[in-house]
Amino acid sequence: MPRQGKGKWVMEKILVMPPKEDCYIYKRPGSNTYQYFLAIDGEGAERKTTGCKDADRAKDFALDRKLEVMSRQ
């Protein structure tokens, strides 16, 4: 089944390091687990699952990934 071209995947964006919007978590419609979005300078963007159902754990997961990426730049 092809992916829908219309609609919004990011329902409720939760910023990991406000006010910056380069890293945030969100839930897709019909999903219980949080996804993260991370904009990486010079590389593009990364969107993956955190595997977490809890928002605080998902934020920690995304922050760890952001710091990991920042350390290699």
HELIX and SHEET records of a PDB file:
HELIX    1   1 ALA A   55  SER A   71  1                                  17    
SHEET    1   A 4 ILE A  14  LEU A  15  0                                        
SHEET    2   A 4 CYS A  23  LYS A  27 -1                                        
SHEET    3   A 4 TYR A  34  ILE A  40 -1                                        
SHEET    4   A 4 GLY A  44  THR A  49 -1                                        
END                                                                             
